[in-house]
Amino acid sequence: MKKLTFGALMILTVTAAASSAMAQDVAAGKTSFNKCLACHAIGEGAKNKVGPELNGLDGRHSGTAPDYNYSDANKNSGITWNEAQFKEYIKDPKAKIPGTKMAFAGIKNENEINNLWAYVSQFDKDGKIKQ
């Protein structure tokens, strides 16, 4: 019985460790967003800069942030932003949307991409953190 209990405990411990290792880190994503700050704003009071504000990105159609002058490529991409679309795009924006104005080489590190998505996707369209 002790072996069975110990085995079950070990499985739970390994599972919990694996889950937390795969978890997205919002704080690390906020740090990563510093790479984006020169061109993008997010949060309450965010305004368009060189790039559009990113509030409510999850579920937003590409090329639709109010009062931002998008490239035709971005407006006509047909993308609705979600986790998968964002992660593919941020690796190489010009490959995902040829003709985009976004002059960013991309982020290749999967963990950093996961963390960045966790940070960006937490904001609703008004710049408030979703509950």
C-alpha angles and dihedrals in degrees: 000000000000090000092051092049092046091048092050091048091051092050091051092048093050092046092050092048092050092048093051091046089055094044118111116246113221093190091053088046090055089054090049090050087068085081088060099044096088089066108016138049129199135180133045112342094014115161133191115271127171082320129032124276110262104217113136092010093151104087096007119129114241114259097023108104104127118258095005120127103225127189115256088244091060095043091049099041094100090220122150105196117242135141096281095045093047094048092050092045098048091055091063116352096186092052093050095045110020108206096029117147090224106117099195125122092216138237116276102181109100094207092052090048091051091050093047091052090049089055099043096042094055092074121088123213090275093053094253121133110254116244 
